[in-house]
Amino acid sequence: MPAFTRRRFLAASGAFALAGCATRPLGVPDATQVPPPDWKVGDTWVYRRTDAYTGLDAGSPVTRRVTEAGPNAIHVPATTAAGTFVSDTVFANPSAMLSGTLSGFGPMTGRFVPPLRYYDFPLFSGKRWSQQLNRVDAGGFDNFMTLAASVEGWETFAVAGRKLRAIAIRRYFMLGLLPMGLGLDMGNSFRWDLEWYAPEIGGFVSLDQQERYQPNRFQIMSDAPSDWYRYELRSFQRTEDRGQRTEG
């Protein structure tokens, strides 16, 4: 990738990250440290997914389930009610994502070199991390991308009659150039996450995932809305307690 183009990518992603970091921190900060989850085969989280623009349902229920949990790979696919994949994610460990789907617009999938630090356990209020890496697509092409993430405060959520304490995680992605099949002049795609992660269940209780993209790669600060989904936990099951939590 030419150096000038790479610098433009970094400048654009940095501007978006700084804009996000200027928001008021959420929740109540404290010194609690969140260890990595012990994911086991059969762990399941079920969500209602809505289109944040319209408020309409978007394929609910979306089910995340651990289907493999070996020493080298933890497989956590997410599927809609129709059985289509939202993401077919593989982790090396709970902090490091080896491959997966970062956007359905394109779609933008692949493996990450080095692994994507989607989480960075232990989590605690005030923690920040950032990363530059490549997403290698199905054709073997490298796509430069960046991540800036921060951890904020705690809130309590009610799920199926049970109270769950969750910590806020913000992520700001510059996902790289959109696939050429969408148009040769298309630019970069960007994604903002606001996730509330609940240590007790080893997953999130709420996720707001918004995307934008550059219709023209040569107009750096020009962008347009893309997908925007909201996920709300409806039930979960952990293999250690075999307790099925159903929607109240």
Secondary structure, DSSP 8 states (H G I E B T S, - for coil): --HHHHHHHHHHHHHHHHHHHTS---SB-----B------TT-EEEEEEEETTT--B-SS-EEEE--EE-SS-EEEEEE-TTS-EEEEEEEEETTEEEEEEEETTTTEEEEEEEEE-S--SSB-TT-EEEEEEEEE-TTS-EEEEEEEEEEEEEEEEEETTEEEEEEEEEEEEEEEE--GGG-TT--EEEEEEEEEEETTTTEEEEEEEEEEE-SSTT-TT--EEEEEEEEEEEEEE-TTTT--B---
